[in-house]
Amino acid sequence: MSDRLEIHLRRVKHEDRKKVIEVESKSTPNLSYVPDVWEMFTSDAMGEFSVAEIDG
């Protein structure tokens, strides 16, 4: 195993929703907007809503 973290970026999937909201709630506990914009962000053909995965 390497001491380096491997970070992979990918387009968000519907099944990521719960985890993305959980991460947002821990990182910005007084600010919650992802549940309100999830559908808009994931259905936008022009932009990309990405997630980062560490070590897969």
C-alpha positions in Angstrom: 0.0 0.0 0.0 1.2 3.5 -0.9 1.4 6.4 1.5 -0.2 8.5 -1.2 -4.0 9.0 -1.4 -5.5 8.4 -4.8 -8.3 10.8 -5.5 -10.7 10.0 -8.3 -13.2 12.5 -9.7 -16.4 11.3 -11.4 -19.8 12.5 -12.3 -22.3 12.2 -9.4 -24.8 9.3 -9.6 -28.3 9.1 -8.2 -27.1 6.6 -5.6 -24.6 9.2 -4.2 -27.3 11.5 -3.0 -27.5 10.3 0.6 -23.7 10.4 1.1 -23.3 13.8 -0.6 -26.0 15.3 1.7 -24.3 13.6 4.7 -20.9 15.1 3.8 -22.5 18.5 3.3 -24.2 18.3 6.7 -20.9 17.6 8.4 -18.8 20.1 6.5 -21.3 23.0 6.7 -23.8 22.2 9.5 -25.5 25.6 9.3 -25.9 25.6 5.6 -27.9 23.0 3.7 -28.7 23.5 0.1 -27.9 20.2 -1.7 -31.3 18.6 -1.0 -33.0 21.7 -2.6 -30.8 21.7 -5.8 -30.0 18.0 -6.3 -32.5 17.5 -9.2 -31.4 20.8 -10.9 -27.7 20.0 -10.5 -28.0 16.4 -11.7 -30.2 17.1 -14.7 -28.2 20.0 -16.1 -26.8 18.9 -19.4 -24.3 21.8 -19.6 -22.6 21.5 -16.2 -21.1 18.7 -14.3 -21.8 17.8 -10.6 -18.8 15.7 -9.5 -17.8 13.7 -6.5 -14.3 12.8 -5.3 -13.5 9.3 -4.1 -10.4 8.6 -2.1 -8.9 5.2 -2.7 -11.9 4.0 -4.7 
